[in-house]
């Protein structure tokens, strides 16, 4: 067979049935940079909630396609980090609702191994019964900060970038989330770190 007989449109994997293999589409350069900078975080967030890397990859693929579909509009509207995080959050929780189950970190064993570390980081003492369920009931921003910081281990600066917030705002939501958890779990307040003045 001569070089002229080779059909370059046929994949060697398709058994020669004449299926056309298309080149991947050219992606906007800024979208490619976004993808490279966010994919690890998106997969981690999805996996901790969905409990399966395979399912997380499916959902993140859908998330990234949705973001790509509205890329130009997202860039024009601003708040790219917050908007894309909202897409991720919605898609993950849509999948959980469709599957009729709570987030995996409530029911899966691997996250339970981090329970002791999470409890220490949240400065909670005593029983941890209901901790993860209480996290689920936090307002959206407090929930996101607590999950990213204490379950996924992201630094405050990373969380601030992902959420499009100031570092101080992230710390504020983290403190409010911890306090809400303490009250909801009926745990004693942490000892005050303020020193009282002598003679007062």
C-alpha positions as CSV (number, residue, x, y, z in Angstrom):
1,X,0.0,0.0,0.0
2,X,1.4,3.4,-0.9
3,X,1.3,6.5,1.3
4,X,-1.6,7.7,-1.0
5,X,-3.8,4.8,0.2
6,X,-3.7,5.8,3.8
7,X,-7.0,7.4,5.1
8,X,-5.9,10.0,7.6
9,X,-9.5,10.5,8.8
10,X,-9.7,7.0,10.1
11,X,-8.6,6.3,13.7
12,X,-6.5,3.1,14.2
13,X,-8.8,2.4,17.1
14,X,-12.1,2.4,15.2
15,X,-11.4,-0.8,13.2
16,X,-11.3,1.0,9.9
17,X,-15.1,1.7,9.8
18,X,-14.6,5.1,8.3
19,X,-15.5,7.2,11.4
20,X,-14.0,10.6,11.2
21,X,-11.8,11.7,14.0
22,X,-12.0,15.4,14.7
23,X,-9.3,17.6,16.1
24,X,-10.2,19.1,19.5
25,X,-11.6,22.6,19.2
26,X,-9.3,25.6,19.7
27,X,-10.0,26.9,23.1
28,X,-9.6,30.6,24.1
29,X,-6.2,31.0,25.7
30,X,-7.7,32.7,28.9
31,X,-10.1,29.7,29.2
32,X,-7.2,27.3,29.0
33,X,-5.4,29.2,31.7
34,X,-8.5,29.1,33.8
35,X,-8.9,25.3,33.3
36,X,-5.2,24.7,34.2
37,X,-5.5,26.8,37.4
38,X,-8.8,25.4,38.6
39,X,-9.2,21.8,37.5
40,X,-7.4,20.4,40.6
41,X,-9.6,22.4,43.0
42,X,-12.8,21.5,41.0
43,X,-12.0,17.8,41.1
44,X,-11.2,17.9,44.8
45,X,-14.4,19.8,45.7
46,X,-16.5,17.4,43.5
47,X,-14.9,14.3,44.8
48,X,-15.2,15.1,48.5
49,X,-19.0,15.6,47.9
50,X,-19.7,12.9,45.4
51,X,-17.4,10.2,46.9
52,X,-16.1,8.9,43.6
53,X,-13.3,10.2,41.4
54,X,-15.1,8.8,38.3
55,X,-18.4,10.6,39.1
56,X,-16.5,13.8,40.1
57,X,-14.7,13.8,36.7
58,X,-18.0,13.4,34.9
59,X,-19.6,16.3,36.8
60,X,-16.5,18.5,36.5
61,X,-16.5,17.9,32.8
62,X,-20.1,19.1,32.6
63,X,-19.1,22.1,34.8
64,X,-16.2,23.1,32.5
65,X,-18.3,22.7,29.4
66,X,-21.0,24.9,30.9
67,X,-18.3,27.5,31.8
68,X,-16.8,27.3,28.3
69,X,-20.3,27.8,26.8
70,X,-20.8,31.0,28.6
71,X,-17.1,32.1,28.8
72,X,-17.4,35.4,27.0
73,X,-20.4,36.5,29.0
74,X,-18.7,35.4,32.3
75,X,-15.7,37.5,31.4
76,X,-17.9,40.5,30.7
77,X,-19.9,40.2,33.9
78,X,-16.9,40.0,36.2
79,X,-16.6,38.1,39.5
80,X,-15.4,35.1,37.4
81,X,-14.2,33.1,40.5
82,X,-17.5,33.4,42.3
83,X,-19.6,32.7,39.2
84,X,-17.6,29.6,38.2
85,X,-17.7,28.3,41.8
86,X,-21.4,28.8,41.8
87,X,-21.6,26.6,38.6
88,X,-19.5,23.9,40.3
89,X,-21.6,24.0,43.5
90,X,-24.9,23.8,41.6
91,X,-23.8,20.9,39.4
92,X,-22.4,18.9,42.3
93,X,-25.6,19.4,44.4
94,X,-27.8,18.7,41.4
95,X,-26.0,15.4,41.0
96,X,-26.5,14.6,44.7
97,X,-30.2,15.4,44.4
98,X,-30.6,13.3,41.3
99,X,-28.9,10.4,43.1
100,X,-31.0,11.0,46.1
101,X,-28.2,11.0,48.6
102,X,-26.3,13.4,50.9
103,X,-22.7,14.5,50.2
104,X,-20.2,11.7,50.5
105,X,-18.2,13.4,53.3
106,X,-21.2,12.7,55.6
107,X,-21.3,8.9,54.8
108,X,-17.9,7.9,53.4
109,X,-15.1,6.4,55.6
110,X,-12.1,8.3,54.2
111,X,-13.3,11.7,55.4
112,X,-14.1,10.2,58.8
113,X,-10.3,9.7,59.2
114,X,-9.9,13.4,59.2
115,X,-12.5,13.9,61.9
116,X,-10.0,14.4,64.7
117,X,-8.0,17.0,62.7
118,X,-11.2,18.8,61.6
119,X,-12.4,18.9,65.2
120,X,-9.0,20.4,66.3
121,X,-9.0,23.0,63.6
122,X,-12.6,24.0,64.4
123,X,-11.6,24.2,68.1
124,X,-14.5,22.1,69.0
125,X,-14.3,19.8,72.0
126,X,-16.5,17.0,73.2
127,X,-18.9,15.0,71.0
128,X,-18.6,15.4,67.2
129,X,-21.9,13.7,66.6
130,X,-23.7,15.7,63.9
131,X,-20.7,17.8,62.9
132,X,-20.9,17.1,59.2
133,X,-24.6,17.4,59.1
134,X,-24.3,20.8,60.9
135,X,-21.7,21.9,58.3
136,X,-24.3,21.1,55.6
137,X,-26.7,23.6,57.2
138,X,-24.3,26.5,57.2
139,X,-25.1,29.5,54.9
140,X,-23.5,29.1,51.5
141,X,-20.4,31.2,52.0
142,X,-19.7,29.8,55.5
143,X,-20.2,26.3,54.2
144,X,-17.8,26.9,51.3
145,X,-15.1,28.4,53.5
146,X,-15.4,25.6,56.2
147,X,-15.3,22.8,53.5
148,X,-12.4,24.3,51.6
149,X,-10.3,25.2,54.7
150,X,-11.0,22.3,57.0
151,X,-12.0,19.4,54.8
152,X,-9.9,20.1,51.6
153,X,-7.1,21.9,53.4
154,X,-6.9,25.0,51.2
155,X,-5.1,28.1,52.5
156,X,-7.0,31.3,53.2
157,X,-5.4,33.0,50.2
158,X,-6.4,30.2,47.9
159,X,-10.0,30.3,49.2
160,X,-10.1,34.1,48.7
161,X,-9.0,33.7,45.1
162,X,-11.5,30.9,44.3
163,X,-14.3,32.8,45.9
164,X,-13.3,36.2,44.6
165,X,-13.2,37.6,48.2
166,X,-10.8,39.5,50.3
167,X,-8.7,37.4,52.7
168,X,-10.4,39.2,55.7
169,X,-13.8,38.3,54.3
170,X,-12.9,34.7,54.1
171,X,-11.6,34.8,57.7
172,X,-14.9,36.4,58.7
173,X,-17.0,33.7,57.1
174,X,-14.8,31.0,58.6
175,X,-15.2,32.5,62.1
176,X,-19.0,32.9,61.7
177,X,-19.2,29.3,60.4
178,X,-17.2,27.9,63.4
179,X,-19.4,29.9,65.9
180,X,-22.6,28.7,64.2
181,X,-21.3,25.1,64.4
182,X,-20.4,25.5,68.1
183,X,-23.9,26.9,68.9
184,X,-25.6,24.2,66.8
185,X,-23.7,21.4,68.4
186,X,-24.2,22.9,71.9
187,X,-20.5,23.1,72.7
188,X,-19.0,25.4,75.2
189,X,-17.4,28.6,74.0
190,X,-13.7,28.6,73.6
191,X,-11.9,30.4,76.4
192,X,-11.4,34.1,75.6
193,X,-7.9,34.9,74.3
194,X,-8.2,38.5,75.5
195,X,-6.2,39.4,78.6
196,X,-8.1,41.5,81.2
197,X,-6.3,44.6,82.4
198,X,-5.0,44.5,85.9
199,X,-7.2,46.4,88.3
200,X,-10.3,46.2,86.2
